[in-house]
Structures are given as structure tokens and as C-alpha cells.
Amino acid sequence: MSASAPHADSAFVRACRGEAHDHVPVWFMRQAGRALAEYRAIREQHTFEEVVHTPDLATEVTLQPVQRYGVDAAILFSDIVTPVQALGIGLTIQPGVGPVVERPFRTPGDVDRLRDLEPDSDVPYVLETVSQLVAELDVPLIGFGGAPFTLASYLVEGGPSKSYTRTKALMFSDEPTWRRLLDQLADITLASLRAQVEHGAAAVQLFDSWAGALHPDDYRRFVLPHSRRVLEGLADLGVPRIHFGVGTGELLGAMAEAGADVVGVDWRVPLEQAWDRVPTDVALQGNLEPALALGPTEALLERTREVLRASGGRARYVFNLGHGVLPPTDPDQLRRVVELVHAEGAVVTEPARG
């Protein structure tokens, strides 16, 4: 990264790189959203998609948690399906449900309904939001995109799923079609992420939210090459690349192999064990249980301290939740977590692992 890159000397970017910095950085997945009354007020007047498609609104919503919590990074307010939705395939985001596809992708011909993403013409509102945020923020902006497997699961299932039965059936029964689909989705996400970085995003996070549904061998065969296509396609831009999934404790090493500088860890894996599952030059992010913020403050702060202790003072560590902020969360609870992490999250050294 060049010295002129945005926020190259911030604690967040330096932690992603394992460089010296003075405090443990912290941000929260889904830090913008329903937990904040100021966000709910906007949503009373606008749909989710209206917010995403209106740069002034998306900028305001992205800034809200930075102002409320004092976090060390902002993350673009958008959705992982936004670039695919922009291609006109009949995908909508339904309140209380999530992404829904009018005609699910089930046959080789369905893949032909996708095309390459042209960010400037397909998602200009996203790029304008990024530009506005970079001009206003005094912390790094994280761009993000959906990993090919997770995007494919929405397209094939037709919406959210708990079992991913149709997705896995396609993966196992028609590998050529599966690979064509994931290659196309990888190219779409890569184009989106590159454009976000070119407009000023200081880091990117690739969400493979549902990869934890896979056996490690199947992940390596059917998914890893396509995630690598995205992450390695960003290498020349020089920004930190974060790779995150839910229930992916057994996949942490493979997710690092895909080309991640930072691997997100959910709350199911003790951080001490997670360190042993990734290479020594890869940073970790996580892994506080989000539901703790719904309970007593004392328990929340004690677990926060436990996570900090498990980080071992390593430079290669970013504090976060193990998944997104839950809608019923009291924002003051998260503010207390940020204050504690900043006060007690010392960066001591980079101890040997092995």
C-alpha cells in the first residue's frame, strides 16, 4: 500500500497487516442498521433498497454507527446481492425474508442470465456512496461483497435456506454448470470490489456467510478456487482483504489459503484455537458472541476482556463480533464494548505460534 492510500496508518489497517499500532481496533458487522433508532427513523420513510440506491441516505446510515459507537472503521451500507440484483435477474430483497429470486437458477441455461458487471453503469449509486463516505470519514471505509458460494446459494435456492439442499445438489450433480455459475459470480463480485477500492475503500471484506454448511473437502474442491479468484484479483490494489463466514471453524485455514490477509472468526471457536488454524502471517478478526449484548453489561464486558486476553496482544488482530449486531441490541452496550477495547486492548507483541 502506498503512503498516500486512505488511512494507511490507521490502527485498523495496520492491524490487518500485522504492523505496529497503539490499540486494538474494533468495528462491528451490521453496525449500521436496526439496532439504531436513527436508522429506524430513516426506514420509516424509505425501503432498504431505497436507502442503498440513494447515496445521501446510504452515506448517512453508514456514518451513524461511527458517530454513535466511536468504532475504528466504517463498513459500506449495502447488500451482498446488490451487484447481482443490478443485472436485472428478478432478485428482490423482501422485508423479514431477505433476497428472493423470482426464477431460481437450476439449469445450465440459467447461468446465461448473468453477465459481467459494469460498475459505473450498473451500480453508480454504490460508487457515489463510497466517494461521499471517503470524503467525510476520519476512519477507514470497508467495502464488501458476497463470496461466490453464498451468492450462488441465494440464486439456486431462490431465497434464504437452512439446508442448502438444491445448492449442494447442483454442486454435486453438475460440476460444469456449478463452476460456470461460481466463476461468473466471482467476476461480478471482483468487479464490484475493485470499483469500491478505486473510489477510496481502504479494505474489503468478502462475506461467505453460508460456507460453514460445507464439508472441508467439498469447500476446497467446489468453493475455494472461486473465492481465490476474487481475493487474488484484488492483490494488485494493495488493500487488506478480510474473509468471513459463519460456522466456518473447520474452514479457517482454507479460507486463509484463498488469499485472505484477515480471517473472520465467529463465536463458536475459541480464539486461542483459531490462531493455530491459520498461517502466522494471517490476521484474525472476531469473535464476541453477538447475543451477549442482549444480556447483563457485566457479562458482556467480562467476555470482551476474555476475547482480548485470547488475542494475546498480537498486532494481527481486529476486535469484532462473531456475526452481525442483533436488531434488539441496546446501542449503549456496543458503545461500552468499544470503550473497553480502546482502554484495555493493548498491542504487545507478535508472539511465536506453532
N, C-alpha and C positions, 0 to 999 in steps of 0.2 A: 504494500500500500504506500502510495506517495505521501509525503509530508503534508501536501495540500488537500488530501482526501478529507471528507467531512468527519469531524470528531475522531480522528485517528488517535488522539491522545486521551480520549475518554476512558474512564475505568471499565466501561462495558466492552469497548473494542479491544482494549489491552488485555482484559481477562480472556476474551475469546482467543487471543493469540498467545496467551501464557506469558505476557510481558509484565514487568513490574508496574504496580499501581498501588494506591494508598488505601482502598477499601473494597470490600466485596460489593459488586454491583448487583442490583435487583430490579427486576421488572416482572410483570405477571401476564401470562397468557389470558386472553379475553379480559384484560384490564379495562378496556373500554366496553361499555355495554350495560346490561340491565341492572347491575348492582348499583349504578349511579343514578340518582334522582334527576340529575341534569340531562342524562341520556334518555331516560324515560319521558321527560318532558318533550324532547325532540321527537321521539317516536309516537307521541300522541298526535302529532301533526303530519308525520311522514312515515311511509313504509320503510322497511330495511333497505329495499332496493333503491328507493328514492334517496336515502342517505348516501349509499355507496356511489350513486350516479351523480350526486351534486357535490362538487369539490368543496364548496364552502362548508357544507354540513359535515362531510366526511373529515375535513380538517378539524372542525370544532370538536367532533366526537373523539378523534384521535388525541387531541390536546387535553381533554377533560381529565383523564387519569394521571397525566403528568403533573397537572396543576394540583390535583386533589391528593395524590399519594407521594409525590416527590421521587418517583422512580427514575432510574438511570438510563432508560431507553423508552422510546415510544414504538408502537407497532401499528402499521398502517391499518385503518379500519376498512375492511373489505371482506371478501369471502373467497375461499379456495376455489369455488366453482365459477367465480366471476369471469375469468378469461374464456372458459368453455361456454358459459351462458351467452357471451357476446357473439358467439359464432352462429346463433340462431337455430339451435337444435331442439328447441322446445323444452328448455330447462327453466323452472321457476323455483323460487325459494318461498315455501309456504309457511306462514306463521305457526309455530308449535310443532312443525314437522321437519323442515329443513329442505334441502334440494330434492326436487321431484322432476323426473324426466317423463315427458308425455309419451314418447316411443322409446322404450329401453333398447339398449344395444345388445343384440343377441346373435347376430349373424355376420358373416364376412362383409356383406354389403352395407351393414350399419356403420362400419368403420369409415366408409366413403363419405358419410355425412359430415365428418370432421374435415377441417382444412387448417393450414398454417395460420397462426395468429399474427396479425399486423397491429402491433400495439398502438401506434399513432392514430390509426383509424378505427380500430375495434374497441379499445379501452382508453380513449383520450382523457376521460374523466378521472381515471385512476392516476394517470401520469400527472395531470394537473394537481391532483390532491398531493401527490408526492412532492412536487415542486413547491407548493404552498407551505407544506409542513417543513421542508428543509429550510425555507426562508424564515420560519417562525420559531423553530425548536432550538433550544440550547442543549439538547441531549441527542444522541444518535437516533435515527429512524430505522426501524427494522422493516424491510419489505418481506413479503411472503408469498408462497404459492403451494398448491396441492401436489403431492407426490403422485406419480402415475398410478400406483395401485389403488390409492384411496379415491382418486378421481374415477378410475375405472369401476370401482365398486358402486359408486352412485349411478353411473351410466348403465351398467349391466343390471343392477337390481331394480333400477327405476326410482330409487329413493334410499333413505337410511335402512340399514339392515342390522340384525344382531348375529346372523349366522353366515352371511355372505355365500349362501348356497349356490346361487346362479353364477356368481363371480368365480367361485372355485370350480364349478362345473365347466365353464368356458376355459378356464386356465388349464385344467387337466385334460379336457377332451379335444380342444382345438388350439394347439400351441401356436401355429402360424397366425391365426386371427388374433390371439391374445397378444402376441409380440407386436403385430402391426398396430393394435389399439394402444398399447403402452408406449410404443415409440412415438406415435402421433401426440399422445398426451404429454409425453416428456418434452417434445419440441414446443408445444403450446406453453407449458409452464416455464421452460427455459427462456422463451422469447419474452414472456411477461416479466420474469425476474431480471433479466438483463436490462430491460427498459426501465424498471424501477431503480436499479442501481445507476444507470446512466442519468437518471433525473435526480439522483442525490441520496438514495438509500445507503446507509453506512454498513449494513449487514443484511443477510436474508435468512429466513427460516423456511425449510421445506417440511411441510406437515404430511407425514404418512400416518394419519391418525388411526387407521384401522389395520396396519400391518401386523399388529400383535395377534391377529386371528390366524396367522400362518405358522406352520412348522418351519424351523430354521432352514432345513434343506430346501423347502419349497420357496422360502424367501430368497435364498441365494440363487436358485435356478430361475425363478419366474419374475422376480421383482428387482433384486439388487442391480442387474445390468441397466435397467431403465432409470432407476434413481441415480445411478452413477452418470448416466447420460446428461442429467440435469446438473448435478453438482460439479462434475468436471467441466461442463460447458460454461461454468461461471468462473473457473480458476483464473483466467487472464484478467478479470476485473479486480482481483486483489482484495475483496471484502470477505469477512468471516461468513462461513456457511454453517448454519445450525440445522440439524436433522432431528426431528422429533416424532415419536409415535406413542401410543397408549398400549400398555400391556406388552411392551417390547423388551422386557428384561433379558430374554434369551437371545435377542437380536442386536444388542448394543454393539458388539464387536463388528457384526456385518454392516450395521448402519454406518459405523465409522469408516469401514472399507469403501463404502460408496462414494467417499470423497468429502466427508464432513470434517470441519475444524472443531465443531462442538456437537456433542450428542446430548439430547434431552433425556432425562430420566424421570419416569413417573414415580408415584409414591410407593409402589409395590416392592421396589428393590432398594435395600439399604445402600446408601451412598458409598459406604466402605466397600461393598461388593462390586458396585458399578465401576469403581476405579480399576478393579482388576480385570474388567471385561473389555476395556478399550485400550488402544495403544497409549504410550506415555506422552505422545505429542498431541493428543486429542483432549480438548476441554470437556467438562460436564456442565450441564445446566439442570437445575431442579432442586429438590424434589419433595417439597412440602405437600402433604395431603390437603387438597382444597377444602374438604369438609371440616377441617379443624377450625376454619374461620367462622363456622356456624356455632361453635361451642364456646366454652369459657375462655376469656382472654388469657388467663394464666396458663392453661393447657396449650393454647396456640403459641404463646411466646416461648414456653419451655421446649416444645417441639422445634420451633425455629432455631433455638440455641443448639438443640441436638443435631440438626442438619448442618449448622455452621461448624460444629465440632467435627462432624464427619467429613467436612470439606478439607480439614487438616491444614488450613492456612494456605492451600495451594493457590498459585496465581491463576491456574486454568480452571476457574470456577465462576459461574454466574448463578446467583440465587433466583429461584423461581418456584412456582407451584408445580405439582406433578401433572396437572392438566389445567383447564381454564377456570377462571373465577366463576363460582356458582352464583346464579341470579339472586338468591336470598341473602347474600353476604353483606354484612354491615361494612361500608367503606372505611369506617374508623378502625376496624380490625386490621385491614390491609395497611392502613397508614401506620399503625403501631408496628407491624412487621417490618416495614421499610425503615422506620426509625431505629428499631433494634438491630437490623442488619447493618445499617450505616454506623451505629455506635459500637457494635461488638464484633462485626465481621472483619477481623484483621487478616491481612495477607502477609504471611510469614515467610514462606519459602516454597520451593517446589521439591518436596521430598521424593526420594527414590521410591519407585514402585516395582514390584516384581515378586 
